[in-house]
Amino acid sequence: MSSQIHIEAEELLKSLIKTPSFSKQEDGTANIIETFLKSKSIIYDRWDNNIIAKNKHFESKKPTVVLNSHHDTVKVVDGWTKDPHGAEVSDGKLYGLGSNDAGASLVGLISCFSHFYEKELEFNLVLIASAEEEIFGPNGIK
């Protein structure tokens, strides 16, 4: 039986896959990430389509670990055989544009951050869901 965090992570990843998020067009996936964080009562900032959150007990004197991955994707290439936004599960694998680069990584980081958000830690956690990574765009993080 899957844990709640696993179920939430899989649903978040499917939602991100189903929402086109080509570089400079990440509004939809940024909105999905915002909604997820709001559902967890996580305070965040949004800069264009970048979502940035600090753990609840952030202290500037502590060392900081940044959890960063991107939510933009490249366009579909010739030869793609499945619906790029279908979030289809086949043989235990989830297929779709951005599922591997870098949706799964991002969702893993979001899940980790959510788990530790309210805990008192010896270090800070900062979550960044960045935009325009695929094109090194000016409205992402450099």
Z-matrix of the N, CA and C atoms (Angstrom, degrees):
N
C 1 1.449
C 2 1.532 1 108.85
N 3 1.308 2 116.42 1 136.49
C 4 1.458 3 122.05 2 -178.16
C 5 1.522 4 111.02 3 -78.45
N 6 1.324 5 115.35 4 144.25
C 7 1.455 6 119.87 5 175.66
C 8 1.528 7 109.49 6 -75.61
N 9 1.306 8 116.26 7 163.05
C 10 1.465 9 121.18 8 179.74
C 11 1.524 10 110.97 9 -59.93
N 12 1.332 11 117.29 10 -40.68
C 13 1.462 12 120.34 11 -178.80
C 14 1.534 13 110.58 12 -64.00
N 15 1.337 14 116.72 13 -36.02
C 16 1.466 15 120.80 14 178.04
C 17 1.524 16 110.50 15 -67.63
N 18 1.311 17 116.63 16 -43.30
C 19 1.468 18 121.45 17 179.67
C 20 1.527 19 110.01 18 -62.73
N 21 1.337 20 116.86 19 -46.29
C 22 1.463 21 121.00 20 179.25
C 23 1.524 22 111.37 21 -62.32
N 24 1.326 23 116.22 22 -41.59
C 25 1.463 24 120.75 23 -179.78
C 26 1.526 25 110.83 24 -63.83
N 27 1.308 26 116.88 25 -44.28
C 28 1.470 27 120.09 26 179.90
C 29 1.522 28 111.00 27 -64.61
N 30 1.319 29 117.43 28 -41.36
C 31 1.468 30 120.40 29 178.80
C 32 1.527 31 111.28 30 -66.42
N 33 1.328 32 117.20 31 -39.18
C 34 1.457 33 120.56 32 177.36
C 35 1.523 34 110.18 33 -63.59
N 36 1.323 35 117.20 34 -45.20
C 37 1.465 36 120.50 35 179.00
C 38 1.525 37 110.88 36 -61.98
N 39 1.305 38 118.27 37 -43.01
C 40 1.471 39 120.87 38 177.97
C 41 1.531 40 110.58 39 -61.24
N 42 1.317 41 117.05 40 -42.11
C 43 1.473 42 120.28 41 178.64
C 44 1.521 43 111.25 42 -62.18
N 45 1.324 44 116.42 43 -41.91
C 46 1.469 45 119.88 44 179.07
C 47 1.527 46 111.16 45 -65.25
N 48 1.326 47 117.48 46 -41.39
C 49 1.468 48 121.44 47 179.17
C 50 1.526 49 110.43 48 -63.49
N 51 1.319 50 116.83 49 -40.81
C 52 1.470 51 121.22 50 -176.81
C 53 1.524 52 113.06 51 -70.81
N 54 1.320 53 116.89 52 -11.35
C 55 1.462 54 121.41 53 -176.40
C 56 1.524 55 109.73 54 -109.38
N 57 1.331 56 118.31 55 112.02
C 58 1.468 57 119.43 56 178.85
C 59 1.529 58 111.17 57 -54.64
N 60 1.330 59 115.46 58 136.49
C 61 1.469 60 119.65 59 -176.28
C 62 1.525 61 110.93 60 -145.94
N 63 1.312 62 114.81 61 48.91
C 64 1.459 63 118.58 62 177.12
C 65 1.525 64 108.42 63 -62.01
N 66 1.305 65 116.94 64 151.37
C 67 1.461 66 121.61 65 -178.75
C 68 1.524 67 110.55 66 -49.54
N 69 1.304 68 116.31 67 135.70
C 70 1.459 69 127.19 68 -176.01
C 71 1.523 70 112.75 69 75.02
N 72 1.334 71 117.24 70 1.80
C 73 1.462 72 122.04 71 179.43
C 74 1.532 73 110.34 72 -130.79
N 75 1.328 74 116.41 73 43.34
C 76 1.464 75 121.32 74 -173.41
C 77 1.532 76 113.83 75 -97.69
N 78 1.336 77 117.35 76 14.27
C 79 1.467 78 119.71 77 -178.28
C 80 1.523 79 112.27 78 -53.47
N 81 1.322 80 116.21 79 -45.80
C 82 1.464 81 120.54 80 -176.24
C 83 1.513 82 113.08 81 -62.76
N 84 1.329 83 117.17 82 -45.16
C 85 1.460 84 118.85 83 -179.63
C 86 1.529 85 110.89 84 -72.36
N 87 1.326 86 117.66 85 -33.99
C 88 1.471 87 119.50 86 175.11
C 89 1.532 88 109.64 87 -61.49
N 90 1.325 89 117.30 88 -40.35
C 91 1.467 90 121.15 89 177.90
C 92 1.524 91 111.46 90 -63.39
N 93 1.321 92 116.77 91 -39.65
C 94 1.472 93 121.03 92 179.08
C 95 1.527 94 110.02 93 -64.15
N 96 1.318 95 116.73 94 -44.08
C 97 1.467 96 120.55 95 179.38
C 98 1.527 97 110.17 96 -63.83
N 99 1.325 98 116.90 97 -42.76
C 100 1.475 99 120.87 98 176.19
C 101 1.524 100 111.19 99 -57.39
N 102 1.315 101 116.47 100 -47.55
C 103 1.462 102 121.28 101 -179.12
C 104 1.514 103 110.83 102 -59.98
N 105 1.335 104 116.41 103 -42.64
C 106 1.465 105 120.28 104 179.07
C 107 1.534 106 110.18 105 -62.04
N 108 1.327 107 117.06 106 -47.62
C 109 1.463 108 120.01 107 -178.98
C 110 1.527 109 111.18 108 -63.56
N 111 1.328 110 116.85 109 -40.46
C 112 1.469 111 120.35 110 177.01
C 113 1.525 112 110.70 111 -60.13
N 114 1.333 113 116.88 112 -39.35
C 115 1.469 114 120.46 113 -179.36
C 116 1.525 115 111.60 114 -63.95
N 117 1.321 116 116.66 115 -21.18
C 118 1.469 117 122.64 116 178.78
C 119 1.526 118 111.29 117 -100.81
N 120 1.330 119 117.41 118 6.10
C 121 1.475 120 123.25 119 -177.43
C 122 1.524 121 111.92 120 57.24
N 123 1.333 122 115.87 121 37.33
C 124 1.457 123 122.21 122 178.07
C 125 1.519 124 108.55 123 -94.14
N 126 1.326 125 115.54 124 127.86
C 127 1.457 126 122.09 125 178.42
C 128 1.528 127 108.10 126 -81.25
N 129 1.319 128 116.50 127 135.58
C 130 1.463 129 121.61 128 -176.90
C 131 1.522 130 108.84 129 -147.29
N 132 1.320 131 115.21 130 168.09
C 133 1.461 132 122.46 131 171.09
C 134 1.517 133 107.25 132 -120.76
N 135 1.313 134 115.22 133 152.51
C 136 1.465 135 120.19 134 175.17
C 137 1.521 136 108.04 135 -123.67
N 138 1.309 137 114.60 136 125.79
C 139 1.458 138 122.26 137 175.22
C 140 1.515 139 106.11 138 -119.91
N 141 1.328 140 116.96 139 110.67
C 142 1.467 141 122.33 140 -169.52
C 143 1.533 142 107.27 141 51.00
N 144 1.314 143 118.78 142 -116.99
C 145 1.466 144 120.66 143 179.04
C 146 1.526 145 112.71 144 -107.71
N 147 1.321 146 116.85 145 17.94
C 148 1.460 147 122.77 146 174.21
C 149 1.521 148 108.36 147 -93.30
N 150 1.325 149 116.19 148 132.96
C 151 1.453 150 122.05 149 177.66
C 152 1.526 151 107.13 150 -111.87
N 153 1.336 152 116.02 151 126.40
C 154 1.457 153 121.08 152 -175.92
C 155 1.525 154 108.52 153 -129.26
N 156 1.329 155 116.30 154 128.43
C 157 1.464 156 121.12 155 179.68
C 158 1.525 157 109.69 156 -136.29
N 159 1.328 158 114.75 157 142.08
C 160 1.462 159 121.88 158 174.71
C 161 1.517 160 107.93 159 -108.90
N 162 1.337 161 116.76 160 147.38
C 163 1.460 162 119.04 161 177.21
C 164 1.532 163 110.29 162 -60.79
N 165 1.310 164 116.22 163 156.19
C 166 1.463 165 122.74 164 -171.96
C 167 1.532 166 112.68 165 -57.86
N 168 1.317 167 117.73 166 -35.60
C 169 1.462 168 121.39 167 -176.52
C 170 1.530 169 111.06 168 -105.58
N 171 1.301 170 116.62 169 39.63
C 172 1.466 171 122.50 170 179.72
C 173 1.530 172 109.30 171 -61.51
N 174 1.323 173 115.49 172 132.33
C 175 1.466 174 121.97 173 176.22
C 176 1.520 175 107.88 174 -133.80
N 177 1.310 176 116.65 175 124.57
C 178 1.468 177 120.70 176 -174.61
C 179 1.530 178 113.43 177 -60.02
N 180 1.307 179 118.82 178 -22.09
C 181 1.465 180 121.90 179 -179.35
C 182 1.527 181 112.87 180 -78.88
N 183 1.313 182 117.29 181 -17.16
C 184 1.468 183 120.70 182 -179.69
C 185 1.526 184 110.59 183 -83.13
N 186 1.333 185 117.15 184 154.02
C 187 1.470 186 118.74 185 171.26
C 188 1.523 187 109.64 186 -65.47
N 189 1.318 188 115.85 187 155.16
C 190 1.466 189 120.84 188 -175.55
C 191 1.521 190 111.00 189 -122.76
N 192 1.323 191 115.27 190 134.02
C 193 1.462 192 122.88 191 172.85
C 194 1.525 193 107.02 192 -107.34
N 195 1.327 194 116.50 193 124.43
C 196 1.460 195 121.40 194 179.57
C 197 1.523 196 108.90 195 -99.96
N 198 1.310 197 115.61 196 126.43
C 199 1.471 198 123.40 197 175.28
C 200 1.524 199 106.09 198 -103.47
N 201 1.324 200 117.02 199 105.76
C 202 1.462 201 120.36 200 -173.97
C 203 1.519 202 110.83 201 -130.97
N 204 1.309 203 114.77 202 132.12
C 205 1.456 204 122.06 203 167.58
C 206 1.526 205 106.92 204 -151.86
N 207 1.308 206 116.21 205 169.73
C 208 1.461 207 120.50 206 -173.54
C 209 1.524 208 111.90 207 -108.68
N 210 1.338 209 114.69 208 159.84
C 211 1.464 210 119.58 209 179.38
C 212 1.523 211 112.56 210 -121.30
N 213 1.321 212 118.42 211 9.96
C 214 1.465 213 119.46 212 173.02
C 215 1.520 214 109.03 213 -90.02
N 216 1.315 215 116.10 214 160.34
C 217 1.463 216 121.71 215 179.32
C 218 1.526 217 109.73 216 -131.10
N 219 1.314 218 114.11 217 165.66
C 220 1.461 219 120.56 218 171.21
C 221 1.520 220 107.74 219 -86.40
N 222 1.312 221 116.28 220 167.48
C 223 1.474 222 120.84 221 177.30
C 224 1.531 223 109.60 222 -72.19
N 225 1.297 224 115.58 223 160.94
C 226 1.460 225 121.98 224 -179.84
C 227 1.532 226 109.40 225 -67.82
N 228 1.316 227 116.04 226 137.08
C 229 1.463 228 121.13 227 179.54
C 230 1.530 229 110.01 228 -94.32
N 231 1.320 230 115.56 229 158.31
C 232 1.463 231 120.53 230 174.88
C 233 1.528 232 109.01 231 -58.91
N 234 1.294 233 116.59 232 142.88
C 235 1.452 234 121.30 233 178.81
C 236 1.522 235 113.99 234 95.08
N 237 1.331 236 116.91 235 -6.04
C 238 1.460 237 120.04 236 177.00
C 239 1.518 238 107.23 237 -63.71
N 240 1.325 239 118.28 238 128.07
C 241 1.458 240 120.99 239 -172.45
C 242 1.523 241 114.70 240 -105.02
N 243 1.309 242 118.11 241 -10.18
C 244 1.466 243 121.17 242 -179.18
C 245 1.536 244 109.16 243 -116.21
N 246 1.315 245 115.76 244 164.52
C 247 1.461 246 120.86 245 175.38
C 248 1.527 247 107.87 246 -61.95
N 249 1.329 248 118.95 247 116.32
C 250 1.462 249 119.86 248 -175.70
C 251 1.526 250 113.88 249 -63.15
N 252 1.331 251 117.16 250 -20.73
C 253 1.461 252 121.06 251 179.93
C 254 1.526 253 111.59 252 -118.40
N 255 1.327 254 115.91 253 21.11
C 256 1.458 255 120.51 254 -177.12
C 257 1.513 256 115.08 255 -82.31
N 258 1.327 257 117.69 256 -21.59
C 259 1.472 258 121.96 257 -176.18
C 260 1.524 259 110.24 258 49.49
N 261 1.315 260 114.45 259 47.47
C 262 1.463 261 122.19 260 -176.48
C 263 1.528 262 110.51 261 -81.56
N 264 1.329 263 115.95 262 134.97
C 265 1.454 264 121.41 263 174.13
C 266 1.520 265 107.46 264 -101.97
N 267 1.329 266 115.86 265 124.28
C 268 1.453 267 122.15 266 180.00
C 269 1.521 268 108.32 267 -141.36
N 270 1.322 269 116.12 268 128.17
C 271 1.468 270 121.79 269 -178.38
C 272 1.523 271 111.96 270 52.29
N 273 1.325 272 116.24 271 39.47
C 274 1.451 273 121.13 272 177.17
C 275 1.520 274 115.12 273 76.49
N 276 1.332 275 117.15 274 7.71
C 277 1.465 276 121.28 275 179.43
C 278 1.521 277 109.50 276 -115.46
N 279 1.341 278 114.67 277 142.99
C 280 1.457 279 121.43 278 178.74
C 281 1.520 280 108.22 279 -98.67
N 282 1.327 281 116.23 280 121.53
C 283 1.459 282 121.71 281 -177.25
C 284 1.522 283 110.77 282 -108.78
N 285 1.307 284 114.70 283 145.55
C 286 1.445 285 121.14 284 174.64
C 287 1.509 286 110.53 285 156.59
N 288 1.320 287 115.14 286 157.02
C 289 1.455 288 121.78 287 -179.10
C 290 1.528 289 109.54 288 -61.84
N 291 1.315 290 115.84 289 125.83
C 292 1.455 291 121.14 290 -179.38
C 293 1.519 292 114.25 291 87.85
N 294 1.317 293 118.10 292 -0.48
C 295 1.464 294 119.36 293 -177.85
C 296 1.520 295 111.73 294 -63.84
N 297 1.317 296 116.40 295 -36.71
C 298 1.461 297 120.71 296 -179.31
C 299 1.525 298 111.07 297 -102.16
N 300 1.294 299 117.83 298 -41.63
C 301 1.471 300 122.98 299 -177.84
C 302 1.524 301 108.98 300 -115.81
N 303 1.277 302 118.69 301 90.55
C 304 1.457 303 127.90 302 4.81
C 305 1.526 304 108.99 303 -134.60
N 306 1.327 305 116.48 304 32.41
C 307 1.463 306 120.29 305 -175.80
C 308 1.514 307 114.17 306 -58.13
N 309 1.326 308 117.08 307 -46.47
C 310 1.464 309 119.40 308 -178.81
C 311 1.523 310 110.86 309 -63.10
N 312 1.328 311 116.85 310 -40.90
C 313 1.468 312 119.96 311 178.05
C 314 1.519 313 110.44 312 -63.60
N 315 1.324 314 116.57 313 -47.06
C 316 1.458 315 120.68 314 -178.90
C 317 1.523 316 111.18 315 -60.98
N 318 1.306 317 117.00 316 -45.96
C 319 1.468 318 120.56 317 -179.11
C 320 1.525 319 110.48 318 -64.80
N 321 1.324 320 117.46 319 -37.06
C 322 1.459 321 120.22 320 175.13
C 323 1.521 322 111.65 321 -61.58
N 324 1.328 323 116.45 322 -42.58
C 325 1.458 324 120.61 323 178.66
C 326 1.527 325 111.54 324 -67.13
N 327 1.330 326 116.72 325 -41.15
C 328 1.470 327 120.69 326 177.99
C 329 1.530 328 110.06 327 -62.69
N 330 1.323 329 116.94 328 -41.62
C 331 1.470 330 120.97 329 179.28
C 332 1.525 331 110.96 330 -63.80
N 333 1.325 332 116.30 331 -44.31
C 334 1.465 333 121.25 332 177.94
C 335 1.524 334 110.18 333 -61.38
N 336 1.323 335 116.70 334 -49.40
C 337 1.461 336 121.40 335 -179.55
C 338 1.530 337 110.52 336 -59.13
N 339 1.320 338 117.10 337 -45.26
C 340 1.469 339 121.47 338 -179.71
C 341 1.522 340 111.16 339 -59.87
N 342 1.321 341 115.75 340 -40.66
C 343 1.465 342 121.05 341 -179.28
C 344 1.528 343 111.27 342 -63.25
N 345 1.330 344 116.69 343 -41.10
C 346 1.458 345 121.30 344 -175.44
C 347 1.530 346 114.37 345 -96.24
N 348 1.314 347 118.00 346 -2.45
C 349 1.468 348 122.41 347 -172.55
C 350 1.527 349 113.52 348 -50.72
N 351 1.312 350 117.76 349 -47.06
C 352 1.469 351 120.91 350 -174.08
C 353 1.520 352 113.41 351 -93.91
N 354 1.304 353 118.36 352 -3.01
C 355 1.462 354 120.52 353 -176.65
C 356 1.530 355 111.55 354 -80.44
N 357 1.326 356 115.93 355 147.75
C 358 1.465 357 122.46 356 172.78
C 359 1.528 358 106.45 357 -78.79
N 360 1.315 359 116.98 358 117.46
C 361 1.463 360 121.99 359 -177.85
C 362 1.524 361 110.08 360 -119.42
N 363 1.316 362 115.73 361 163.38
C 364 1.466 363 121.07 362 176.32
C 365 1.528 364 111.46 363 -81.52
N 366 1.304 365 116.14 364 -1.46
C 367 1.463 366 122.58 365 -179.01
C 368 1.518 367 108.16 366 -145.48
N 369 1.308 368 116.15 367 166.32
C 370 1.463 369 121.79 368 175.95
C 371 1.519 370 109.85 369 -92.82
N 372 1.312 371 115.31 370 151.06
C 373 1.459 372 121.68 371 169.29
C 374 1.520 373 108.10 372 -117.04
N 375 1.327 374 116.04 373 134.77
C 376 1.457 375 122.20 374 173.89
C 377 1.517 376 106.64 375 -125.55
N 378 1.312 377 116.28 376 127.77
C 379 1.462 378 122.66 377 176.56
C 380 1.515 379 108.51 378 -101.16
N 381 1.322 380 116.47 379 130.44
C 382 1.462 381 120.80 380 173.03
C 383 1.530 382 107.79 381 -128.65
N 384 1.318 383 115.78 382 118.39
C 385 1.469 384 122.37 383 170.95
C 386 1.524 385 104.44 384 -102.03
N 387 1.318 386 115.44 385 99.85
C 388 1.464 387 120.21 386 -168.48
C 389 1.528 388 113.01 387 -94.34
N 390 1.321 389 113.07 388 157.04
C 391 1.463 390 122.42 389 -178.38
C 392 1.532 391 110.02 390 -109.65
N 393 1.292 392 115.40 391 164.76
C 394 1.471 393 124.90 392 171.81
C 395 1.532 394 114.63 393 56.03
N 396 1.316 395 117.41 394 25.15
C 397 1.463 396 120.35 395 179.59
C 398 1.521 397 111.53 396 -67.18
N 399 1.311 398 116.46 397 -38.22
C 400 1.470 399 120.23 398 -175.40
C 401 1.526 400 112.67 399 -64.04
N 402 1.332 401 116.92 400 -21.98
C 403 1.474 402 119.92 401 -178.99
C 404 1.531 403 112.13 402 -119.43
N 405 1.326 404 116.36 403 8.77
C 406 1.468 405 121.11 404 -176.25
C 407 1.529 406 110.22 405 51.29
N 408 1.340 407 115.19 406 43.39
C 409 1.455 408 122.01 407 -173.64
C 410 1.518 409 114.13 408 -69.61
N 411 1.310 410 116.17 409 158.34
C 412 1.468 411 121.56 410 -177.53
C 413 1.537 412 113.41 411 -70.68
N 414 1.333 413 117.98 412 -16.49
C 415 1.459 414 120.64 413 -178.96
C 416 1.520 415 112.62 414 -103.56
N 417 1.330 416 115.96 415 19.16
C 418 1.456 417 121.82 416 172.59
C 419 1.510 418 108.00 417 -105.25
N 420 1.323 419 116.47 418 -151.58
C 421 1.455 420 119.48 419 174.04
C 422 1.521 421 107.87 420 -114.85
N 423 1.296 422 115.69 421 140.87
C 424 1.462 423 119.63 422 -178.02
C 425 1.507 424 108.95 423 -110.85
